[in-house]
């Protein structure tokens, strides 16, 4: 055939075929997806600092180990309040003219999914400590330490952000200060929050519901009741540690805590739901509103409290769901009055 004998005609034909395939296989479907999947109404725009933090997230290879997609299976329920949908990614834009790395869905979960990390862990103190050395807050972590994002000084300057690092992880007489890059990266992580669907929109279901945890049988919890051990691990352990002893100079212990052991734990419930800043003067960070951010139910709060009140040598009486529900109502009423 003449087409195969004339290399110019062959190249032109191949190029034309490539252009046609690109238009119909890539460009037109992409335009249809963009038209059919508008951003959610409450989807926020990343702040300038978060945009720079996102670039750092990409350049440091964080996407290799962390996904940003909540799958529609029950095991992903801890990463977000609902499965991710196409509209969650509709407002992403190209990083620049040459790079289209704006949608960081990822492919592997060596580390936790970050879709809703800004809700699950809104504490700047925790993120900075974790970036400096992940083993401080998660001893079994395999994540790299991003210590180059921090500076070690003899004395902090007026506007320096000092990271809460236990003494054994730094030289005596020094402080660890976050660089601008570390703060920008943390800003990006804190702004990663799953957006609520518009009113009236059906929420996608999580599939393959897991059976009641075997831990319930060993702890005496009723069938179908929330598992306090799992809830503690998902919501509290990263700061207060598996042994309940917290981290000296960073996060307070729950073991032998007067608040945890209080026979009338109204303040305890309030702290879980709305956070706490009463120990900042002692060097501890501000606790975020874990319960409110995670939308914990009275049953889940009860399970967490009973786990903490009966673990690590703690021996306080268990609370009931009715008691916790009463405390929640009192806390809500007090907040409304203020």
N, C-alpha and C positions, 0 to 999 in steps of 0.2 A: 504494500500500500504506500502511496505517495506520502501519507501522513508520517509514517515511520521512517521514510527515507530522507525527509526534510526536517532537520532538528529544530529549525525555527518554528515551523508549523506545529511540531510536537510540543514544544515549550509553551507556545501561545495557547494551544488547546488545553494543556494541563493546567495552565494558570487560570484560564477562563472557567474550567471545571471547578478549580479550587475556590474561586470567587463565588460562583453560584452556590456551591455547597456551604460556604461560610455564611452567605446571606440567609439561606433557607434553614440551615441546621443550627446556627448560632445567633445571628443578629435578630431575625424576626421573632423567634421564640423568646429571646431575652427582652425584646420590646414589649411583647405580649405579657410576659410575667410582670414587668415593671408597671404596665398599665392596669393589670388585674389585681395586683397586690400593693395597695397603697400603704404607706406607713400608718401605724396605729395612731389614733387621735392624741393620746397622751405621751407619745414617744418623745423623749427629751433630746435636745441637740447636745452633743458633747461640748464641754467647755474648752476654751483654748488650751488650758493646762492638760486636760484629759486627752485632747488630740495629740499633743506631744508625748504624753504617756503611752498612747496607743502605738505610736511609732517606736518607742522604746520596747514595748511588749513584742513587737514584730522583730526588731533588730536583735533582741536578746534570745530569740528562739522560743519564747514562752508557748507559742501556738503548737509546738511539737509535742507538748505533754498535756496541754489543757484544751478542752473543747469549750465551745460556747453554743451548745445545742442540747436541749432537754428532749430526750426521745419519749415516745408515747408508751413507755413500758413502766410498770410499777416501780422497778428498781431505780428509776430516774426521779422519782417523786421528791427525794431529798434535795435535788438540785434546783427545783423551781415549783411554783404553785400549779403549773400546767405544762403540757408539752409545747415545744416551740412550733411556730407556724411561719409561713413564708413572709407574712407582714412584719415579723420581728426584724427582718433583715432588709426591708424595702427602703429604709432611709440611709443605708450605708452608701458611701461614695468612694470613688477611687482615691487611693493614697496620693497619687500624682498622675501625670500624663502617661507615664510608662508602667506604673505598677497598679494592679487591681487586687490589693491584699486587704481591702476594707472589711470583708466578711470573714471573720476569724472563727469559722465553725469547728475547725480542727478535725483530726482523724483518729486520735488516740488519747485515751485517758490514763496516762501514767500518773497524773495528778487529778484533783477534783475538777468537775465542770464549773465554769466561772460565769455562766449565764446570769445568775442572780447573786453573785458574791457580794455586791454592794448592799444587798438586803441581809444576807446571811451573816456577813461580817463587816459592818460599817465602821469599825474601830481603826482609826489611823495608827494608833499605837501598836495594835496587833500586826497590821500589815508591814510596818516598818521593821518590827522585831523579826517577823517571819522572813522578810527579804534579806535582812542582815545575816541570819543563820536559821534556816528552817528547823534545825534540830532543837532549837531552844523551845519551840512551842509544839513540835511534833517529832519526838525522838526517833521514830521509825522512818521519817521522811527521806526520800532519795533525791529531793530537789537540790539543785546547786545553790550555794550561798552567794548572794550578789553583794558581797562585801565591798566591791569597788564603787558601789553607789553611795558609800558612806565615808566619813572622815573621822579619824580618831584625834581628839584634841585634849590638851591639858585642862582647858577651860573653855566653856561655851561662850560665844558672843551673844549680844543682846537678842538678835533676831534668829539665832540658830534654833532648829528643831532637834531637841535631844531625844535620842531613841532609848527606850527603857530596856536596857540589857542587863541581865544578872552579872554580878561581879566576876564570876568564873569565866565569862566569855570575853573579857576585855582586860587590858593591863590596869594594874592598880593606879588610881589617881588620874584616870582619863575618862572622858565622856565620848560617846559615839554620836556624831551629828549627821543628819540626813542631808545629802546634796539636793540640788534643785531637781536633778533627774529622778532621784528616788521619790521625791514628793510628787512629781508629775506622774510617775508610774502608779503610785498609790491613788492619786486622784482619778486616774482612768479606772482602776479596779473598783473604787468606791462608787463610780457612776454606772457600773454594770448592774442594772436592775431590770428585772422582768416587768414589762408593762402590762397593766390590766387590760382585758378585752373590753370593748364598748358595751354598754348596757344592752341586754337583749341578745348578745352574741353567745352562741352555744360554746361552752368550753370543751375542747377536745378531752377525751377520757384517757386515763392511764390504763393500759391493758395488762393482763396477766397478773392480777392481784396476788400478792404473796400470802401464804397461809400464816396463821397466827404464830408469832415467834415462840420457839421452844423455851426461850428465857422466861416466858410467862408461867410456864409450868413449874420451873424451879424457884421462881420468886413468889409463887402463890397468887399472881395476878389473874383476874378473871379472863376467860377466853374472849379474845377480841379487844381486850383493854390495851391501851398504849404501853409499849415497852420502855420503861424508864431508863434502862441501860443504853438502849439505842438512841433515845431522844437526847440523853446527856452527851453521848459521843458526837451526835450531829450538831448540837447547839451550844454546848458548854465546854467540852473537853479541850478544845484548841487553846483556850486560855487557862482554865483551872486544872488541866492535866488529868490523865487517867487515874492518878492516885489521889486526886483532890487536894493536892498540896500547893497548887498554883506555881507561880514563879516569883522568887524573891526579887523585889524591886520592880516587878512588872505587873503581875496579876495576883490578887490575894487568894489565900487558901480557903477551901470550903471545909476541910477537915478541922474539927473542933471550933468551927465558926459560931459565934454567939447568935448571929442572925439565922443561920441554918438550923440551929438547935432550939430556937425560940419556941416555947409552947404555944404562943399566939402569933403565928408568923405572918401577920398582915404586911409588915415591912418587907419580908422575904418575897411575898407574892408581888408586891409593888416593884421591887428591884428586878425580878425576872421579866415582868411585863414592860416596865418603863425605863429600865437602866438605873445607873447610880453614879454619882460623882462625889460621894462623901469621903473618899479616901485619897483624893488627889494630893492633899497636903502631905501624905505619907509616901508619895512617890508612885502610887498606883495610877493606872490610866482610867479614863472614864469608861464605865461599862455601857455598851449600847442597849437599846430597848429590844432585847432578844425576843421576848414573847410577842411584843407588838409587831416587830418586823417579820417574824415567822408565822404570825397569825395563829399562835398556839391556842388550843382549846383548853377549857377547864380540866378536862380529863388528861391532856398532855402535860399541863403544868403540874397537876397532882402526881403524875408518874415521875416527872423529873425531881420534884421535891422529895418524894418518898425514897427515890434512889439515893439522893444526896444525904438525907437524914438517917439512912441506915447503912451507909458505906464508909470505908476507911476508919472504922472504929467509932463512927457516930452512932448514937443509940437514942435518937429522939422518937417519940411516938409518930406513927404514920398519920397523915392527914387524909381526909375523905374528899371526894369530889364536891360534895355539898359545902364543906367548909371553904374550899378554894373558890367555889362559885360565889359564895358570900363575900369573901375577901376581894374578889374581882369587882363585884358590884360596889363595895365600899371604896375601893381605889378609884373606880370610874366616877363615882359621885363626888369624891374629894377633888379630882382633877377638873370636873365640870364647875364646881363651886369656885375654884381658883380662876 
